[in-house]
Amino acid sequence: MRLVSFGEYGSRVGVVCRDGTISDITGLIPAGSDRRHGVMRQVIESYGEISSRLVDLESGGGGQRLGSVTLSPPVTDPSKIVAAPVNYLDHMEEMHQLSHIDSLGVFLKAPSSLIGHGGIVHLPYNNRRFDQEGELCFVVGRVARNVKVEEADDYIFGYSVLLDITMRGGEDRSTRKSFDTFTPMGPWIVTADEVGSVDDLELRCWVNGELRQDARVSDLIWGVPELLAYASSVMTLYPGDVISTGTPKGVGPIGEGDEIVAEVSRVGRLSVTVTSSGAMFSVTRGGTAGPTQPSDEEPG
């Protein structure tokens, strides 16, 4: 099942029907849901109660055309976005890193950096390099704390595609990756039962039609269960939290007018454009520090 957020600030949730239309399911959210949470989080929290009705709507069709609505990030207000640094060996090599996730742990991105499919990435500075990083992400379905690896699948609601837009340099990862618009996500969440095993999923990312990244999810150093288990040992995870699994080799510079497309098989295809309009001079001096980046001439 594919679920989307749309409307003003993602105020509506819909199921993508078999005929390609969207059936609005916002009205099915139980009255007792926590209204402090966004509507997709409420759907996730109450999914067990309403899932049978969603299946009927999915097969019925006849809703709004998918192309007629502006999509928001599938979860507009996760309590946190947890991200995996250096989780592919080939990316470790291209960045000339001496360590990877088993030494680095995880880091956080600001939820305010989220945008949806078709959105615009705004580059803040005109004297810094920014790169695209295509990733598979997953959405937590229930409260998770100290989860065992072998039980991790029980805590995953579904999967989506994410772009971890990154400023290169020596500043902390959470700073370099948390600018507004730096976390495109979407176009939807595909429920875990429909995706099945993630090991055979393929991840690709293009910039202006040029294929930059091409990898299999099975090449992750820490797979999805290990990531969820580790993250839940550090912090309590809540329904709607987003965990991104890391990027493979092929990161490269992006700039004004670029179109970035990231795709994960059986999950979806996410597209955004880039603008540097209004970019200013960076006030921090990290541009010449940090990991050695791939050359501009040969990204990845």
Buried (B, 14 or more C-beta within 10 A) or exposed (E): BBBBBBBEEBEBBBBBBEBEBBBBBBEBBEEEBEEEBBBBBBBBBBBEEBEEEBEEBBEBBEBBEBEEBEBBBBBBBBBBBBBBBBBBBBBBEBBEBEEBBEEBEBBBBBBEBBBBBBBEBBBBBEEBBBBBBBBBBBBBBBBBEEBEBEEBBEBBBBBBBBBBBBBBBEBEBEEBBBBEBBBBBBBBBBBBEEBEEBEEBBBBBBBEEEEBBBBBBEBBBBBBBBBBBBBBEEBEBBBBBBBBBBBBBBBBBBBEEBEBBBBBBBBBBBBBBBBBEEBEEBEBEBBEEBBEBBEEEEBB
